[in-house]
Amino acid sequence: MNKTKRKFSVNLVKKRFYLPEEDRWITLRVAASTIKTINKNGLAAVLKDAKAKGFIK
């Protein structure tokens, strides 16, 4: 028997983060798993990595 095909969507959340290096708040639309990564590694490190990979301009 075949199951019904379905698509799984990403759990995106609009979230405000405080960036102490620039003393300002930024709003990001990130996945719930990314929020866990930011809590683990820190916002500055995650933003630096995202820029290196080309996710952010």
GIFENMO-V278413 format. One record per residue. N is the residue number from 1. RES is the residue in one small letter. D_CENTER is the distance of its C-alpha to the mean C-alpha in Angstrom with 2 decimals. Layout:
# GIFENMO-V278413
n=N res=RES d_center=D_CENTER
n=N res=RES d_center=D_CENTER
This chain:
# GIFENMO-V278413
n=1 res=m d_center=37.71
n=2 res=n d_center=34.61
n=3 res=k d_center=31.62
n=4 res=t d_center=30.14
n=5 res=k d_center=27.37
n=6 res=r d_center=24.10
n=7 res=k d_center=20.63
n=8 res=f d_center=17.57
n=9 res=s d_center=14.81
n=10 res=v d_center=11.08
n=11 res=n d_center=10.33
n=12 res=l d_center=8.33
n=13 res=v d_center=8.53
n=14 res=k d_center=9.34
n=15 res=k d_center=8.98
n=16 res=r d_center=10.97
n=17 res=f d_center=10.63
n=18 res=y d_center=13.83
n=19 res=l d_center=14.25
n=20 res=p d_center=17.66
n=21 res=e d_center=18.50
n=22 res=e d_center=18.80
n=23 res=d d_center=19.77
n=24 res=r d_center=17.68
n=25 res=w d_center=14.99
n=26 res=i d_center=12.13
n=27 res=t d_center=10.49
n=28 res=l d_center=7.05
n=29 res=r d_center=6.55
n=30 res=v d_center=3.43
n=31 res=a d_center=5.08
n=32 res=a d_center=7.16
n=33 res=s d_center=7.20
n=34 res=t d_center=3.90
n=35 res=i d_center=5.71
n=36 res=k d_center=8.62
n=37 res=t d_center=7.83
n=38 res=i d_center=7.44
n=39 res=n d_center=10.58
n=40 res=k d_center=12.23
n=41 res=n d_center=11.99
n=42 res=g d_center=11.51
n=43 res=l d_center=9.52
n=44 res=a d_center=12.08
n=45 res=a d_center=11.98
n=46 res=v d_center=8.33
n=47 res=l d_center=8.98
n=48 res=k d_center=12.32
n=49 res=d d_center=11.34
n=50 res=a d_center=9.17
n=51 res=k d_center=12.31
n=52 res=a d_center=14.59
n=53 res=k d_center=13.32
n=54 res=g d_center=13.62
n=55 res=f d_center=10.25
n=56 res=i d_center=11.00
n=57 res=k d_center=14.66
